[in-house]
Amino acid sequence: MAGKLHLSQVNSHQRFLLGALFMGHLSNDWVAGTVWLIAPAIAASMGLGPTEVGLILAINGMGAALAYIPAGLISDHSNRPGYLMLLSFWWVAIGYLTASLAPGFWAVTLLLAVGVMGDAFWHPVATAVLVKEMPSRRAQVLGIHAVGGSIGSEVLGPLVTGFLLGYFDWRISLQISVIPAIIMGVVFIFIARKIDLKTDEKLTRIDLRGLIRHWGNRVGLALMLLMIFYNMALVAILGMTPLYLQTEYSLSPLEAGAVFAAMLLIGTVFQPFIGKYTDRSGRKSVIMLALVLSSMFAILAGSSASLGILIAGLLPAAALLTAVRPVVLASALEYSGQAEATTLGIVFTVLDGVGMLGALFAGLIGEFDLAYAFYLSAAMAAASAIICYSLNFDFSGHTQIEEN
């Protein structure tokens, strides 16, 4: 059956790809995930507040956005994506090491954005390889790949960074966190040549214009707005949670990192299973349910009067949004219908570029009360749910990109 994916049903090359890209995603995102705790530490070391924390995260997302579409275009023209992935590890390592040595808020912030561009470069390339190799299991293989990144960026990265910040300043903590990317950069020297693809017809300038026009119609714009509000809801919670826990409840960086990791671990575990389910049973109802429930739990977190109730709201709110990310990605691929890497570049730009503005908005409203960031997340999740309700997710009549 198309929705099932067992090791016995895939060939050795597909198993190799799933394993190698899982670990590669984990290593790159591990470094990128440190920013959730590094940003509050940077702000604290410079006497800054929630707005600057949100600004670091928002500019980080904008930096990633600059790399996604070029990465997708290059990948769609290349039959040796392994070497593009190899490049991403060293880009990440050099970028973040340079940021750790930079003086001043703006220099650090901009260099962190340069570093995350390397991590962003990985995503359209790696995910396109997987969906081209296993097209009937898009959401599930995207979910498996996403688990690797989530373990790195949302579990190991925050936990290890929280531990390191208890003993070192943010600069040394960031330098130590680069080690996984360096190790994988060495390993991929031997792996890269084994990852190749037969490319489809090259994406011409006319095709690219058609792809952009395709996303510019009513259905495409609605799907983009759904993705923007969805990711704004997620990053509004993620961006302010470590700072909120440390300032309002006096948790240590390690304790805040542990709560942050737990928020996302549940959703991470369920990504492949939810992806598998929606590959067979449809995507709309699952996305709708996750958005509505997340909005309700975010309201609970914002209105909490104790740490226990706060965590009871934050855990399911973040987990639900995290769990449906590969489903959202698969929906976008089905709408586009071709040029997988370029499409994923556009989608990641919308999600992690425009969507990361949610962190800035959360920081601005957090100047009044950090709890307001959770209400903001609830509102954005609700807006995304309304848009989701208006779409029928039957994109069969929209998958052909017209050329003039």
MIDREN-312812 format. One line per field, with one value per residue (C-alpha): x, y, z. Coordinates in steps of 0.2 Angstrom, whole numbers, padded with zeros to 4 digits. Each point is the difference from the previous one (the first is absolute). Layout:
N
x	c(X	...)
y	c(Y	...)
z	c(Z	...)
//
This chain:
404
x	c(0000	0006	-0001	0011	0019	0009	0019	-0005	-0009	0014	0016	0017	0003	-0016	0005	0017	-0008	-0012	0014	0013	-0012	-0008	0017	0005	-0016	0003	0018	-0004	-0016	0009	0011	-0015	-0011	0012	-0006	-0016	0010	0015	-0011	-0006	0018	0007	-0014	0004	0019	-0003	-0014	-0014	-0018	-0014	0000	0018	-0002	-0014	0010	0015	-0013	-0009	0016	0006	-0016	0003	0018	-0007	-0013	0014	0008	-0016	-0005	0018	0003	-0016	0005	0018	-0007	-0012	0014	0012	0002	0013	-0010	0012	0013	-0012	-0004	0018	0002	-0014	0010	0015	-0010	-0009	0016	0010	-0015	-0004	0018	0002	-0016	0007	0015	-0009	-0002	-0016	-0019	-0001	0016	-0005	-0018	0005	0013	-0012	-0011	0014	0003	-0018	0000	0011	-0013	-0013	0009	-0001	-0019	-0006	0014	-0002	-0019	-0001	0011	-0011	-0017	0008	0006	-0017	-0013	-0015	0005	0004	-0007	0007	0018	-0001	-0005	0015	0012	-0009	0003	0019	-0001	-0012	0011	0015	-0008	-0014	0007	0019	0004	-0010	0004	0019	0000	-0010	0013	0015	-0007	0000	0019	0006	-0005	-0011	0016	0008	-0016	-0003	0017	-0002	-0017	0008	0009	-0014	0000	0019	-0001	-0013	0009	0015	-0012	-0009	0016	-0001	-0020	-0003	0006	-0013	-0015	-0005	-0016	-0006	-0006	-0016	-0001	0009	-0010	0000	-0003	-0017	-0003	0005	-0012	-0013	0003	0000	-0017	-0007	0003	-0007	-0018	-0014	0004	0018	0000	-0013	0012	0015	-0010	-0005	0019	0005	-0013	0004	0019	-0003	-0011	0014	0015	-0010	-0001	0018	0008	-0006	-0001	0018	0000	-0017	0006	0016	-0008	-0017	0005	0018	0005	0018	0005	0001	-0017	-0008	0009	-0008	-0017	0003	0006	-0015	-0012	0006	0005	-0018	-0004	0017	-0004	-0017	0006	0003	-0016	-0011	0008	-0003	-0019	-0002	0008	-0015	-0014	0002	0008	-0013	-0009	0017	0007	-0017	0000	0018	-0003	-0016	0007	0016	-0009	-0010	0016	0009	-0014	0002	0018	-0003	-0012	0009	0004	0012	0015	-0010	-0014	0012	0009	-0017	-0005	0017	0004	-0015	-0001	0018	-0001	-0016	0008	0016	-0008	-0009	0014	0004	-0018	0000	0016	-0008	-0016	0011	0009	-0017	-0006	0015	0001	0018	0018	0000	0016	-0005	-0017	0007	0012	-0016	-0009	0015	0002	-0019	0001	0017	0002	-0016	-0006	0014	-0007	-0011	0015	0002	-0018	0000	0016	-0009	-0016	0011	0006	-0016	-0003	0009	-0016	-0008	0012	-0010	-0017	0008	0005	-0018	-0007	0012	-0004	-0019	0003	0009	-0014	-0013	0010	0002	-0019	-0002	0011	-0005	0017	-0005	0014	-0002	-0007	0015	0015	0004	0011	-0004	0013	-0002)
y	c(0000	0017	0007	-0013	0001	-0014	-0004	-0016	0010	0012	-0005	0002	0017	0007	-0006	0008	0016	0000	-0003	0012	0014	-0003	0002	0015	0009	-0003	0007	0015	0004	-0003	0016	0010	-0005	0007	0017	-0002	0000	0010	0015	0003	-0002	0013	0012	-0002	0002	0016	0007	-0002	-0006	-0010	0011	-0004	-0019	0001	0010	-0013	-0014	0010	0005	-0018	-0006	0014	-0007	-0017	0006	0008	-0018	-0011	0005	0000	-0017	-0007	0007	-0006	-0017	-0002	0003	-0012	-0019	0000	0007	-0009	0013	0014	-0008	-0001	0019	0003	-0007	0011	0015	-0003	-0003	0015	0012	-0004	0000	0017	0006	-0006	0011	0016	0016	0009	-0005	0004	-0009	-0016	0001	0001	-0013	-0012	0003	-0004	-0016	-0006	0003	-0016	-0010	0007	-0005	-0018	-0001	0001	-0010	-0015	0000	0001	-0016	-0009	0004	-0004	-0017	-0004	0011	-0011	0003	0018	0005	-0015	0002	0019	-0005	-0012	0013	0013	-0011	0002	0019	0001	-0011	0011	0017	-0002	-0014	-0002	0018	0008	-0013	0001	0019	0002	-0011	0009	0017	-0005	-0001	0011	0016	0000	0001	-0015	-0010	0004	-0005	-0017	-0002	0001	-0017	-0011	0010	-0002	-0018	-0003	0011	-0012	-0015	0007	0001	-0019	0000	0014	-0010	-0013	0012	0003	0002	0000	0018	0004	0013	0015	0014	0014	0018	-0002	-0015	0011	0014	-0013	-0007	0017	0004	-0017	0005	0018	-0006	-0001	-0017	0002	0016	-0008	-0015	0012	0010	-0016	-0004	0017	0001	-0018	0003	0017	-0009	-0013	0013	0012	-0014	-0006	0017	0006	-0016	-0001	0018	-0001	-0015	0008	0017	-0004	-0016	0001	-0016	-0003	-0001	-0019	-0001	0012	-0011	-0016	0008	0006	-0017	-0009	0012	-0006	-0018	-0006	0008	-0006	-0018	0000	0009	-0016	-0009	0015	0002	-0018	0002	0015	-0008	-0012	0009	0018	0016	0013	-0007	-0004	0018	0007	-0010	0004	0019	0001	-0010	0010	0016	-0006	-0006	0016	0010	-0011	0003	0019	0000	-0011	0005	-0014	-0009	-0016	0007	0010	-0016	-0010	0014	0001	-0018	-0005	0017	-0002	-0018	0001	0013	-0010	-0016	0007	0009	-0015	0000	0018	-0003	-0014	0010	0014	-0013	-0007	0017	0004	-0017	0002	0007	-0007	0008	0018	-0003	-0005	0016	0011	-0009	0001	0018	0003	-0011	0005	0017	0009	-0011	0004	0018	-0008	0000	0019	0003	-0010	0009	0017	-0005	-0008	0017	0002	-0017	-0016	-0010	0010	-0009	-0016	0009	0006	-0018	-0005	0013	-0004	-0019	0004	0011	-0014	-0012	0012	0000	-0019	-0002	0010	-0011	-0018	-0006	-0009	0008	-0011	0014	0012	-0011	0004	0016	0009	0007	0015)
z	c(0000	-0005	0018	0008	0002	0007	-0002	-0009	-0013	-0005	-0009	0008	-0009	0008	0017	-0002	-0005	0014	0013	-0007	-0003	0017	0009	-0012	0005	0018	0000	-0010	0010	0016	-0002	-0007	0015	0012	-0004	0010	0016	-0007	-0005	0018	0006	-0012	0005	0018	-0002	-0009	0012	-0014	0001	-0009	-0015	-0004	0004	-0013	-0012	0000	-0003	-0014	-0009	0002	-0009	-0014	-0002	-0003	-0012	-0011	-0003	-0002	-0018	-0007	0008	-0008	-0017	0001	0005	-0014	-0012	0008	0000	0014	0015	0012	-0003	0003	0017	0004	-0003	0012	0015	-0002	-0004	0017	0009	-0006	0001	0018	0006	-0008	0009	0017	-0003	-0006	0011	0003	-0002	-0019	-0005	0010	-0007	-0018	0001	0009	-0015	-0012	0010	-0001	-0019	-0001	0010	-0011	-0016	0006	0001	-0018	-0006	0012	0000	-0019	0000	0011	-0008	-0018	0006	0009	-0007	0006	0018	0000	0017	0009	-0007	0003	0018	0002	-0006	0011	0015	-0002	-0001	0015	0011	-0005	0001	0012	0012	0000	-0005	0014	0013	-0003	-0002	0016	0009	-0008	0005	0018	-0001	-0015	-0008	-0016	-0011	0006	0001	-0018	-0005	0008	-0008	-0018	0003	-0007	-0016	-0002	0003	-0012	-0013	0001	-0001	-0015	-0010	-0002	-0001	-0013	-0015	0003	0000	-0018	-0010	-0018	-0002	-0008	-0014	0005	0008	-0013	0003	-0008	0012	0015	-0005	-0002	0018	0007	-0009	0006	0018	-0004	-0003	0013	0006	0000	0010	0013	0002	0003	0013	0009	0001	0005	0014	0005	0002	0009	0013	0003	0001	0010	0014	-0003	-0001	0017	0010	0006	0005	0008	0011	0005	0004	0007	0009	0003	-0009	-0005	-0018	0002	0007	-0013	-0013	0007	-0001	-0017	-0006	0008	-0009	-0017	0004	0000	-0017	-0007	0004	-0008	-0016	-0011	0007	-0004	-0017	-0003	0005	-0011	-0015	0000	0008	-0005	0007	0004	0015	0009	-0003	0005	0016	0005	-0003	0010	0015	0000	0000	0015	0010	-0004	0008	0015	0001	-0001	0014	0011	0018	0004	-0008	-0001	-0009	-0012	-0005	-0002	-0013	-0008	-0002	-0011	-0009	-0007	-0002	-0011	-0011	-0002	-0004	-0015	-0008	-0013	-0004	-0004	-0011	-0009	-0004	-0008	-0011	-0005	-0005	-0010	-0009	-0007	0003	0018	0006	-0006	0007	0017	-0001	-0002	0014	0012	-0004	0004	0016	0007	-0008	0001	0013	0012	0001	0014	0011	-0003	0003	0016	0006	-0003	0009	0013	0006	0008	0007	-0007	0003	-0014	-0012	0003	-0004	-0016	-0004	0003	-0011	-0014	0001	-0001	-0015	-0008	0004	-0008	-0016	0001	0001	-0016	-0010	-0006	-0002	-0017	-0010	-0015	-0011	0005	-0002	-0018	-0002	-0015	-0012	-0011)
//
